Amino acid sequence: MGFQSISILGGRGMLGSDLADVAGQRGLPVRVFDLPEFDLTDQQQAAEIVSQSEVMINCAAYTNVEKAESESELADQVNGHAVGHLGKLAKQNGIPLVHISTDFVFDGTKKTPYVETDPTHPVSVYGSSKLLGETLLAESGCKHCIVRVQWTYGKGGTNFIAKITEAAKTRDVLSVVDDQIGSPTHTLKAAEIVCDMLEINPFPTGLYHLAASDSVSRYEMTRYLFERLGITTKVDPCKTSDFKTAARRPLNSRFDCSKLQTLLGRAIPTWQEMLNDYLTTV
């Protein structure tokens, strides 16, 4: 790997912790920063970390999609302005920055998978705040790479798989939306890909979409998951509109990952392959 040390911000979340593990397994000195000791919005803390880093990966974010609707200022501060400031610090110190973003920068109305050059149009405060971070980072002028991920799940944190399997323990029937389409992506596989990107010389800059190959609805994913786990809870299909939520969600989250696959020189595993691998570890 070209970098001899990595600083991971938000390193105790699903993706951050897997990134730390993968980098550590590859023999790299990794420093992990996260709440409560580290606050991305603390400019002094950020400056100290940047000055001691060779490359940074920012996984830190305000991720509560529902709560963001009533805490827009905080979401913008963490996901937007703090990221822009981080970019300025990276520029001043001459170090590259990998920033993790989301499919929520799109409105989900496109009929085909999203490519990196598609116009953004977030429909939630969370999505708008993440887009603000992308914009301010680009404007900072630092050497950076933005990696958009979607439908992630892993060994820690809150994710769809954990929620739906927990709900199945206490309910005989579950209603799951069949009109949200995306690619469930294991954070361990995403972490491996991000670390692979860091091995590429020159440092890959710009926007990249990262998700498992192929796509599925939340409903069909749940049926597949329950079949693999032997869960007998009945699953009924429903529509997103059947649920009253504070935040809107993109119905189409599919990514075209051709740009990233060309960079890596290989295909990204399918969502079924990723999920099957994950289920062997839980």
C-alpha positions in Angstrom: 0.0 0.0 0.0 1.3 3.4 -0.9 0.5 5.0 2.5 2.3 3.9 5.7 -0.3 5.3 8.1 -4.0 5.8 8.0 -6.3 8.0 10.2 -9.9 6.9 10.2 -12.5 9.4 11.4 -15.6 7.7 12.6 -13.6 4.5 13.1 -16.0 2.7 15.5 -19.0 2.6 13.1 -19.8 -0.3 10.8 -17.6 0.7 7.9 -15.0 2.5 10.0 -14.3 -0.5 12.2 -14.0 -2.8 9.3 -11.6 -0.4 7.6 -9.5 -0.4 10.7 -9.5 -4.2 10.8 -8.6 -4.6 7.1 -5.9 -2.0 7.2 -4.5 -3.6 10.4 -4.5 -7.0 8.8 -2.4 -5.6 6.0 0.2 -4.4 8.5 -0.6 -0.7 8.4 -0.4 1.6 11.4 -4.0 2.7 11.8 -5.3 5.4 14.1 -9.0 5.4 14.9 -10.9 8.5 16.0 -14.6 8.7 17.0 -17.1 10.0 19.6 -17.0 10.7 22.4 -13.2 11.5 22.4 -13.2 12.9 18.9 -15.8 15.3 17.4 -15.5 16.1 13.7 -17.0 19.6 14.3 -14.1 20.4 16.7 -11.8 22.3 14.4 -8.8 22.2 16.8 -9.1 18.4 17.1 -9.4 18.1 13.4 -6.3 20.2 12.8 -4.2 18.2 15.2 -5.2 14.9 13.5 -4.6 16.2 10.0 -1.2 17.5 10.9 -0.1 14.0 12.0 -1.7 12.0 9.2 -0.5 10.7 5.8 -4.0 10.0 4.6 -7.4 10.3 6.1 -10.6 8.3 5.6 -13.7 10.2 6.9 -16.5 7.8 7.9 -17.8 10.2 10.6 -21.3 11.4 9.9 -24.7 12.3 11.3 -26.6 9.3 10.1 -30.1 9.4 11.8 -32.2 10.0 8.7 -35.4 10.5 10.5 -34.1 12.8 13.3 -32.2 14.9 10.8 -35.5 16.4 9.6 -35.8 18.2 12.9 -32.1 18.7 13.5 -31.1 20.1 10.1 -28.6 22.5 11.5 -26.7 19.8 13.3 -26.8 17.5 10.3 -25.4 20.3 8.1 -22.7 21.0 10.6 -21.5 17.4 10.8 -22.1 16.2 7.3 -21.5 19.4 5.5 -19.4 22.2 7.0 -17.1 20.0 9.1 -16.3 18.0 6.0 -15.5 21.2 4.1 -13.2 22.4 6.9 -11.5 19.0 6.9 -10.9 19.5 3.2 -9.2 22.8 3.8 -7.0 21.3 6.5 -6.0 18.5 4.1 -5.2 21.1 1.4 -3.0 23.1 3.8 -1.2 20.0 4.9 -0.9 18.4 1.4 -2.5 15.1 2.3 -5.3 13.2 0.5 -8.7 12.6 2.0 -11.2 9.7 1.3 -14.7 10.7 2.2 -17.7 8.3 2.5 -21.0 9.6 1.1 -24.4 8.1 0.2 -27.0 7.2 -2.3 -29.3 9.7 -0.5 -27.8 12.5 -2.6 -30.2 11.3 -5.4 -34.0 11.4 -5.4 -34.4 7.8 -6.6 -36.7 8.6 -9.5 -34.2 7.5 -12.2 -35.3 4.2 -13.9 -31.7 2.9 -14.4 -28.7 2.7 -12.0 -27.1 6.0 -11.1 -23.7 6.9 -12.5 -21.3 9.4 -10.9 -22.2 12.2 -13.4 -25.9 12.0 -12.8 -27.5 15.2 -11.4 -28.0 15.1 -7.6 -31.4 15.9 -6.0 -31.7 14.9 -2.4 -35.2 14.6 -1.0 -34.3 14.5 2.7 -32.3 16.7 5.1 -29.8 13.9 5.6 -29.3 13.6 1.8 -28.9 17.4 1.5 -26.4 17.5 4.3 -24.3 14.8 2.7 -24.4 16.6 -0.6 -23.3 19.8 1.1 -20.3 17.8 2.4 -19.4 16.6 -1.1 -19.7 20.1 -2.5 -17.6 21.8 0.2 -15.0 19.1 0.0 -14.6 19.6 -3.7 -14.5 23.4 -3.3 -11.6 23.0 -0.7 -9.2 22.1 -3.4 -7.6 19.2 -1.6 -6.7 15.9 -3.2 -9.8 13.9 -2.4 -11.8 10.8 -3.3 -15.6 10.6 -2.5 -16.9 7.1 -2.3 -20.7 6.8 -2.2 -22.1 3.6 -0.5 -25.6 2.3 0.0 -27.6 -0.2 2.0 -24.6 -1.1 4.2 -24.7 -3.7 6.9 -21.9 -5.1 9.1 -20.9 -6.5 12.4 -21.8 -3.4 14.4 -24.2 -0.5 14.4 -27.7 -0.2 13.2 -28.6 -1.7 9.9 -31.6 -3.2 8.0 -30.5 -6.8 8.6 -30.2 -6.4 12.3 -33.5 -4.6 12.6 -35.5 -7.0 10.5 -34.1 -10.1 12.1 -34.8 -8.6 15.6 -38.4 -7.8 14.6 -38.9 -11.3 13.4 -38.3 -12.6 17.0 -41.5 -11.0 18.3 -43.8 -10.8 15.3 -45.6 -13.4 13.3 -46.0 -11.2 10.2 -43.7 -8.5 8.9 -44.6 -5.9 6.2 -41.6 -5.0 4.1 -41.5 -2.5 1.2 -41.1 -3.9 -2.3 -40.6 -0.6 -4.1 -37.2 0.4 -2.6 -34.5 -1.1 -4.8 -30.8 -1.2 -4.1 -27.8 -3.3 -3.5 -27.2 -4.6 0.1 -23.5 -4.1 0.7 -21.3 -5.7 3.4 -19.1 -3.1 5.0 -16.2 -5.6 5.3 -16.2 -6.0 1.5 -16.5 -2.2 1.1 -13.6 -1.7 3.5 -11.5 -4.1 1.4 -12.3 -2.2 -1.7 -11.5 1.2 -0.1 -8.1 -0.2 1.1 -7.4 -1.6 -2.4 -8.1 1.9 -3.8 -5.4 3.3 -1.5 -2.9 0.9 -3.0 -3.4 2.5 -6.4 -0.8 4.9 -7.7 -1.6 7.7 -8.4 -4.2 8.3 -5.7 -7.6 7.9 -7.3 -9.4 11.2 -7.1 -13.0 12.2 -7.8 -16.3 10.4 -7.3 -16.9 6.6 -7.2 -20.0 4.5 -6.6 -19.4 1.4 -4.4 -22.1 -1.2 -4.0 -22.6 -4.9 -4.4 -23.4 -6.1 -7.9 -27.0 -6.7 -8.8 -30.0 -5.2 -7.0 -33.0 -6.3 -5.0 -36.0 -4.9 -3.2 -36.1 -4.7 0.6 -38.9 -7.3 0.5 -37.1 -9.8 -1.7 -33.9 -9.3 0.3 -35.8 -10.1 3.5 -37.2 -13.3 2.0 -33.8 -14.4 0.9 -32.3 -13.5 4.3 -35.1 -15.4 6.3 -34.7 -18.4 4.0 -31.0 -18.6 4.7 -31.5 -18.2 8.5 -34.4 -20.5 8.7 -36.7 -17.8 10.0 -40.4 -18.7 9.6 -41.9 -15.3 10.2 -44.3 -14.4 7.3 -43.2 -11.5 5.1 -45.8 -9.5 3.2 -44.9 -6.9 0.5 -46.1 -3.3 1.0 -45.3 0.2 -0.4 -43.1 2.9 1.0 -46.2 5.2 1.0 -47.8 2.8 3.5 -45.4 4.0 6.2 -45.5 7.6 7.6 -41.9 8.8 8.1 -40.4 12.2 8.7 -37.9 11.7 5.9 -38.4 10.7 2.3 -36.2 7.9 0.9 -35.0 7.3 -2.7 -36.9 4.4 -4.2 -34.2 3.6 -6.7 -30.8 3.4 -5.0 -29.1 1.3 -7.6 -25.5 2.3 -8.5 -23.6 1.8 -11.7 -20.2 0.8 -10.4 -18.4 0.5 -13.8 -16.0 3.3 -13.0 -14.8 1.7 -9.8 -14.7 -1.8 -11.3 -12.5 -0.5 -14.1 -10.2 1.2 -11.5 -9.9 -2.1 -9.6 -9.6 -4.3 -12.6 -12.3 -6.7 -11.3 -16.0 -7.1 -10.7 -17.6 -6.4 -7.3 -19.2 -9.5 -5.7 -23.0 -9.7 -5.9 -25.2 -8.8 -3.0 -26.0 -12.5 -2.5 -22.4 -13.5 -2.3 -21.7 -10.7 0.2 -24.7 -11.6 2.3 -23.9 -15.3 2.3 -20.3 -14.5 3.4 -21.6 -12.3 6.2 -24.1 -14.9 7.5 -21.2 -17.3 8.0 -19.8 -14.9 10.6 -23.0 -14.2 12.7 
